[in-house]
């Protein structure tokens, strides 16, 4: 699961820093949904990729920071700009995904407890 989470974070990073002309779906009317979805997926995967709950809280906060940093870095990518609304979409994606991921992990743990050998 850690590999899948890492891949998602890499996709977010590359997608955020590509020049505007290199993005095949830049003309979509709801680009905020792309921001929300990318960070949502990363945040849902975090509780499964990282065992300790406290660590996953820091990972979620780190994803919010990553979203802000990448948004700021877009000022230096041709045809891109920093957008506060994108940062909000990123943050909402993290919050929603993280809460869902924690809930799913708890539900799975309740349904299939680990056996100790």
MDTraj code that builds the backbone (N, CA, C; nanometers):
import mdtraj as md
import numpy as np

residues = "UNK UNK UNK UNK UNK UNK UNK UNK UNK UNK UNK UNK UNK UNK UNK UNK UNK UNK UNK UNK UNK UNK UNK UNK UNK UNK UNK UNK UNK UNK UNK UNK UNK UNK UNK UNK UNK UNK UNK UNK UNK UNK UNK UNK UNK UNK UNK UNK UNK UNK UNK UNK UNK UNK UNK UNK UNK UNK UNK UNK UNK UNK UNK UNK UNK UNK UNK UNK UNK UNK UNK UNK UNK UNK UNK UNK UNK UNK UNK UNK UNK UNK UNK UNK UNK UNK UNK UNK UNK UNK UNK UNK UNK UNK UNK UNK UNK UNK UNK UNK UNK UNK UNK UNK UNK UNK UNK UNK UNK UNK UNK UNK UNK UNK UNK UNK UNK".split()
xyz = np.array([
    [0.0825, -0.1194, 0.0000],
    [0.0000, 0.0000, 0.0000],
    [0.0868, 0.1256, 0.0000],
    [0.2035, 0.1145, 0.0630],
    [0.2951, 0.2292, 0.0657],
    [0.3384, 0.2669, -0.0753],
    [0.3615, 0.1678, -0.1604],
    [0.4023, 0.1956, -0.2984],
    [0.2917, 0.2684, -0.3740],
    [0.1675, 0.2288, -0.3527],
    [0.0546, 0.2943, -0.4187],
    [0.0404, 0.4386, -0.3711],
    [0.0560, 0.4600, -0.2396],
    [0.0488, 0.5956, -0.1845],
    [0.1616, 0.6820, -0.2432],
    [0.2825, 0.6252, -0.2506],
    [0.3969, 0.6991, -0.3047],
    [0.3732, 0.7352, -0.4513],
    [0.3193, 0.6422, -0.5271],
    [0.2874, 0.6683, -0.6674],
    [0.1871, 0.7832, -0.6785],
    [0.0849, 0.7831, -0.5955],
    [-0.0161, 0.8890, -0.6000],
    [0.0461, 1.0249, -0.5686],
    [0.1323, 1.0308, -0.4685],
    [0.1975, 1.1572, -0.4339],
    [0.2885, 1.2031, -0.5488],
    [0.3559, 1.1093, -0.6131],
    [0.4393, 1.1442, -0.7293],
    [0.3535, 1.1974, -0.8442],
    [0.2396, 1.1346, -0.8695],
    [0.1491, 1.1819, -0.9750],
    [0.0982, 1.3227, -0.9448],
    [0.0633, 1.3482, -0.8200],
    [0.0193, 1.4818, -0.7798],
    [0.1303, 1.5833, -0.8054],
    [0.2509, 1.5481, -0.7644],
    [0.3639, 1.6406, -0.7771],
    [0.3942, 1.6709, -0.9237],
    [0.4063, 1.5682, -1.0045],
    [0.4359, 1.5883, -1.1469],
    [0.3226, 1.6644, -1.2146],
    [0.1996, 1.6235, -1.1883],
    [0.0847, 1.6910, -1.2487],
    [0.0746, 1.8374, -1.2097],
    [0.1156, 1.8683, -1.0894],
    [0.1086, 2.0069, -1.0422],
    [0.2160, 2.0948, -1.1046],
    [0.3279, 2.0364, -1.1424],
    [0.4397, 2.1167, -1.1901],
    [0.4595, 2.1136, -1.3419],
    [0.3803, 2.0341, -1.4120],
    [0.3898, 2.0327, -1.5578],
    [0.3529, 2.1695, -1.6140],
    [0.4182, 2.2101, -1.7227],
    [0.3748, 2.3339, -1.7892],
    [0.2314, 2.3194, -1.8392],
    [0.1623, 2.4300, -1.8505],
    [0.0200, 2.4272, -1.8872],
    [-0.0042, 2.3536, -2.0193],
    [0.0814, 2.3696, -2.1170],
    [0.0626, 2.3048, -2.2469],
    [0.0783, 2.1545, -2.2434],
    [0.1408, 2.1017, -2.1403],
    [0.1658, 1.9575, -2.1317],
    [0.0543, 1.8827, -2.0605],
    [-0.0451, 1.9539, -2.0123],
    [-0.1543, 1.8909, -1.9376],
    [-0.2683, 1.8623, -2.0348],
    [-0.2989, 1.7351, -2.0604],
    [-0.3982, 1.7018, -2.1621],
    [-0.5414, 1.7399, -2.1243],
    [-0.5702, 1.7523, -1.9963],
    [-0.7084, 1.7798, -1.9550],
    [-0.7206, 1.9161, -1.8886],
    [-0.6367, 2.0122, -1.9283],
    [-0.6385, 2.1437, -1.8646],
    [-0.7652, 2.2219, -1.8962],
    [-0.8354, 2.1858, -2.0014],
    [-0.9545, 2.2605, -2.0407],
    [-1.0823, 2.2122, -1.9719],
    [-1.0700, 2.1155, -1.8818],
    [-1.1886, 2.0678, -1.8103],
    [-1.2484, 2.1813, -1.7285],
    [-1.3804, 2.1914, -1.7257],
    [-1.4428, 2.3018, -1.6533],
    [-1.4267, 2.2904, -1.5015],
    [-1.4087, 2.1712, -1.4487],
    [-1.4010, 2.1545, -1.3042],
    [-1.2635, 2.1129, -1.2587],
    [-1.1625, 2.1939, -1.2851],
    [-1.0267, 2.1540, -1.2469],
    [-1.0125, 2.1437, -1.0957],
    [-1.1014, 2.2054, -1.0209],
    [-1.0972, 2.1938, -0.8738],
    [-1.1262, 2.0491, -0.8323],
    [-1.2069, 1.9782, -0.9125],
    [-1.2343, 1.8369, -0.8835],
    [-1.1091, 1.7527, -0.9016],
    [-1.0239, 1.7903, -0.9957],
    [-0.8970, 1.7189, -1.0127],
    [-0.8090, 1.7378, -0.8896],
    [-0.8038, 1.8598, -0.8408],
    [-0.7262, 1.8877, -0.7198],
    [-0.7830, 1.8088, -0.6022],
    [-0.9135, 1.8186, -0.5834],
    [-0.9796, 1.7487, -0.4731],
    [-0.9532, 1.5992, -0.4809],
    [-0.9729, 1.5410, -0.5985],
    [-0.9613, 1.3962, -0.6157],
    [-0.8194, 1.3454, -0.5937],
    [-0.7205, 1.4164, -0.6457],
    [-0.5822, 1.3734, -0.6275],
    [-0.5438, 1.3661, -0.4806],
    [-0.5765, 1.4695, -0.4071],
    [-0.5421, 1.4725, -0.2648],
    [-0.6329, 1.3806, -0.1834],
    [-0.7570, 1.3636, -0.2264],
    [-0.8491, 1.2707, -0.1614],
    [-0.7930, 1.1288, -0.1673],
    [-0.7493, 1.0866, -0.2853],
    [-0.6960, 0.9509, -0.3015],
    [-0.5720, 0.9317, -0.2143],
    [-0.4815, 1.0290, -0.2161],
    [-0.3597, 1.0179, -0.1334],
    [-0.3955, 1.0088, 0.0147],
    [-0.4944, 1.0854, 0.0572],
    [-0.5326, 1.0854, 0.1989],
    [-0.6075, 0.9589, 0.2386],
    [-0.6871, 0.9031, 0.1497],
    [-0.7559, 0.7760, 0.1787],
    [-0.6540, 0.6636, 0.1940],
    [-0.5515, 0.6654, 0.1111],
    [-0.4496, 0.5604, 0.1151],
    [-0.3577, 0.5720, 0.2368],
    [-0.3401, 0.6917, 0.2898],
    [-0.2434, 0.7139, 0.3984],
    [-0.2654, 0.6229, 0.5201],
    [-0.3884, 0.6089, 0.5732],
    [-0.4049, 0.5211, 0.6896],
    [-0.3713, 0.3746, 0.6618],
    [-0.3764, 0.3341, 0.5363],
    [-0.3422, 0.1966, 0.5011],
    [-0.1923, 0.1824, 0.4728],
    [-0.1308, 0.2907, 0.4271],
    [0.0115, 0.2867, 0.3940],
    [0.0999, 0.3009, 0.5175],
    [0.0465, 0.3692, 0.6186],
    [0.1239, 0.3943, 0.7402],
    [0.0479, 0.3357, 0.8583],
    [0.1138, 0.2545, 0.9351],
    [0.0499, 0.1758, 1.0402],
    [0.0002, 0.2612, 1.1573],
    [0.0828, 0.3504, 1.2053],
    [0.0483, 0.4254, 1.3270],
    [-0.0455, 0.5414, 1.2968],
    [-0.1514, 0.5523, 1.3757],
    [-0.2522, 0.6555, 1.3541],
    [-0.1928, 0.7958, 1.3694],
    [-0.1057, 0.8127, 1.4669],
    [-0.0468, 0.9447, 1.4890],
    [0.0370, 0.9875, 1.3682],
    [0.1079, 0.8931, 1.3108],
    [0.1876, 0.9232, 1.1924],
    [0.0976, 0.9654, 1.0766],
    [-0.0173, 0.9005, 1.0620],
    [-0.1071, 0.9347, 0.9519],
    [-0.1607, 1.0765, 0.9660],
    [-0.1751, 1.1249, 1.0894],
    [-0.2169, 1.2642, 1.1107],
    [-0.1090, 1.3570, 1.0547],
    [0.0166, 1.3281, 1.0835],
    [0.1260, 1.4100, 1.0307],
    [0.1358, 1.3989, 0.8785],
    [0.1081, 1.2819, 0.8266],
    [0.1085, 1.2637, 0.6810],
    [-0.0005, 1.3506, 0.6187],
    [-0.1196, 1.3515, 0.6785],
    [-0.2292, 1.4339, 0.6267],
    [-0.1914, 1.5819, 0.6305],
    [-0.1334, 1.6258, 0.7401],
    [-0.0888, 1.7650, 0.7486],
    [0.0194, 1.7932, 0.6443],
    [0.1062, 1.6953, 0.6225],
    [0.2092, 1.7084, 0.5203],
    [0.1505, 1.7204, 0.3802],
    [0.0417, 1.6478, 0.3543],
    [-0.0242, 1.6582, 0.2243],
    [-0.0827, 1.7977, 0.2034],
    [-0.1372, 1.8564, 0.3101],
    [-0.1879, 1.9938, 0.3004],
    [-0.0720, 2.0888, 0.2688],
    [0.0400, 2.0698, 0.3385],
    [0.1579, 2.1512, 0.3118],
    [0.2115, 2.1312, 0.1711],
    [0.2117, 2.0060, 0.1244],
    [0.2553, 1.9768, -0.0116],
    [0.1671, 2.0494, -0.1128],
    [0.0373, 2.0462, -0.0889],
    [-0.0555, 2.1146, -0.1799],
    [-0.0276, 2.2636, -0.1883],
    [-0.0020, 2.3250, -0.0735],
    [0.0281, 2.4684, -0.0718],
    [0.1614, 2.4964, -0.1402],
    [0.2622, 2.4144, -0.1125],
    [0.3944, 2.4355, -0.1714],
    [0.3918, 2.4169, -0.3237],
    [0.3224, 2.3136, -0.3691],
    [0.3147, 2.2900, -0.5137],
    [0.2359, 2.3999, -0.5830],
    [0.1337, 2.4478, -0.5174],
    [0.0546, 2.5574, -0.5745],
    [0.1411, 2.6826, -0.5888],
    [0.2206, 2.7107, -0.4870],
    [0.3117, 2.8250, -0.4923],
    [0.4169, 2.8038, -0.6016],
    [0.4681, 2.6816, -0.6148],
    [0.5712, 2.6511, -0.7140],
    [0.5195, 2.6633, -0.8570],
    [0.3890, 2.6561, -0.8742],
    [0.3325, 2.6686, -1.0093],
    [0.3593, 2.8058, -1.0700],
    [0.3902, 2.9037, -0.9888],
    [0.4247, 3.0362, -1.0412],
    [0.5458, 3.0278, -1.1342],
    [0.6285, 2.9259, -1.1150],
    [0.7515, 2.9107, -1.1917],
    [0.7386, 2.8085, -1.3042],
    [0.6202, 2.7564, -1.3253],
    [0.5951, 2.6614, -1.4329],
    [0.5234, 2.7361, -1.5460],
    [0.5733, 2.7256, -1.6688],
    [0.5155, 2.8026, -1.7804],
    [0.3647, 2.7827, -1.7960],
    [0.2942, 2.8937, -1.8000],
    [0.1495, 2.8915, -1.8199],
    [0.0682, 2.8576, -1.6973],
    [0.1321, 2.8373, -1.5839],
    [0.0616, 2.8013, -1.4603],
    [0.0636, 2.9202, -1.3652],
    [-0.0244, 2.9174, -1.2667],
    [-0.0278, 3.0242, -1.1669],
    [-0.0717, 2.9672, -1.0334],
    [-0.0438, 3.0410, -0.9294],
    [-0.0829, 3.0028, -0.7942],
    [-0.2291, 3.0431, -0.7733],
    [-0.3106, 2.9502, -0.7263],
    [-0.4534, 2.9762, -0.7095],
    [-0.4966, 2.9311, -0.5697],
    [-0.5451, 3.0238, -0.4909],
    [-0.5905, 2.9936, -0.3557],
    [-0.7057, 2.8929, -0.3566],
    [-0.7918, 2.8994, -0.4576],
    [-0.9040, 2.8043, -0.4658],
    [-0.8551, 2.6619, -0.4873],
    [-0.7434, 2.6458, -0.5591],
    [-0.6843, 2.5126, -0.5744],
    [-0.6334, 2.4613, -0.4406],
    [-0.5740, 2.5496, -0.3612],
    [-0.5267, 2.5102, -0.2279],
    [-0.6430, 2.4656, -0.1402],
    [-0.7547, 2.5350, -0.1511],
    [-0.8738, 2.4972, -0.0734],
    [-0.9238, 2.3603, -0.1194],
    [-0.9282, 2.3386, -0.2495],
    [-0.9727, 2.2079, -0.3021],
    [-0.8792, 2.0969, -0.2560],
    [-0.7474, 2.1235, -0.2576],
    [-0.6504, 2.0252, -0.2098],
    [-0.6767, 1.9901, -0.0636],
    [-0.6943, 2.0932, 0.0177],
    [-0.7145, 2.0747, 0.1616],
    [-0.8447, 2.0009, 0.1905],
    [-0.9509, 2.0354, 0.1193],
    [-1.0779, 1.9637, 0.1381],
    [-1.0647, 1.8172, 0.0959],
    [-0.9887, 1.7918, -0.0090],
    [-0.9641, 1.6538, -0.0512],
    [-0.8894, 1.5752, 0.0551],
    [-0.7884, 1.6387, 0.1161],
    [-0.7129, 1.5722, 0.2231],
    [-0.8038, 1.5441, 0.3418],
    [-0.8787, 1.6433, 0.3853],
    [-0.9638, 1.6261, 0.5041],
    [-1.0678, 1.5164, 0.4818],
    [-1.1344, 1.5214, 0.3699],
    [-1.2387, 1.4225, 0.3407],
    [-1.1785, 1.2825, 0.3249],
    [-1.0712, 1.2730, 0.2492],
    [-1.0074, 1.1435, 0.2260],
    [-0.9490, 1.0845, 0.3527],
    [-0.8881, 1.1694, 0.4346],
    [-0.8276, 1.1208, 0.5581],
    [-0.9336, 1.0655, 0.6528],
    [-1.0442, 1.1372, 0.6693],
    [-1.1508, 1.0886, 0.7571],
    [-1.2115, 0.9583, 0.7040],
    [-1.2314, 0.9513, 0.5730],
    [-1.2838, 0.8282, 0.5147],
    [-1.1842, 0.7144, 0.5303],
    [-1.0571, 0.7411, 0.5064],
    [-0.9540, 0.6383, 0.5201],
    [-0.9455, 0.5840, 0.6615],
    [-0.9512, 0.6735, 0.7605],
    [-0.9496, 0.6273, 0.9001],
    [-1.0720, 0.5417, 0.9312],
    [-1.1876, 0.5855, 0.8816],
    [-1.3100, 0.5086, 0.9043],
    [-1.3046, 0.3723, 0.8385],
    [-1.2550, 0.3681, 0.7160],
    [-1.2429, 0.2397, 0.6458],
    [-1.1445, 0.1470, 0.7161],
    [-1.0329, 0.2027, 0.7601],
    [-0.9347, 0.1191, 0.8296],
    [-0.9919, 0.0632, 0.9598],
    [-1.0668, 0.1447, 1.0325],
    [-1.1287, 0.0981, 1.1569],
    [-1.2339, -0.0091, 1.1283],
    [-1.3128, 0.0115, 1.0235],
    [-1.4162, -0.0865, 0.9889],
    [-1.3535, -0.2192, 0.9471],
    [-1.2487, -0.2127, 0.8687],
    [-1.1807, -0.3351, 0.8253],
    [-1.1183, -0.4065, 0.9447],
    [-1.0578, -0.3303, 1.0348],
    [-0.9970, -0.3906, 1.1542],
    [-1.1027, -0.4566, 1.2423],
    [-1.2217, -0.3978, 1.2481],
    [-1.3289, -0.4558, 1.3291],
    [-1.3841, -0.5834, 1.2648],
    [-1.3920, -0.5829, 1.1332],
    [-1.4463, -0.6996, 1.0628],
    [-1.3459, -0.8145, 1.0542],
    [-1.2192, -0.7804, 1.0362],
    [-1.1153, -0.8819, 1.0203],
    [-0.9997, -0.8506, 1.1160],
    [-1.0166, -0.8842, 1.2443],
    [-0.9083, -0.8573, 1.3375],
    [-0.7856, -0.9409, 1.3038],
    [-0.6705, -0.8862, 1.3352],
    [-0.5444, -0.9582, 1.3094],
    [-0.5292, -1.0713, 1.4097],
    [-0.4840, -1.1834, 1.3581],
    [-0.4587, -1.2970, 1.4459],
    [-0.3141, -1.2939, 1.4899],
    [-0.2940, -1.3198, 1.6141],
    [-0.1575, -1.3252, 1.6690],
    [-0.1132, -1.4720, 1.6743],
    [0.0012, -1.5008, 1.6212],
    [0.0531, -1.6387, 1.6211],
    [0.1502, -1.6577, 1.7348],
])
top = md.Topology()
chain = top.add_chain()
for i, resn in enumerate(residues, 1):
    res = top.add_residue(resn, chain, resSeq=i)
    for name in ("N", "CA", "C"):
        top.add_atom(name, md.element.get_by_symbol(name[0]), res)
traj = md.Trajectory(xyz[None], top)
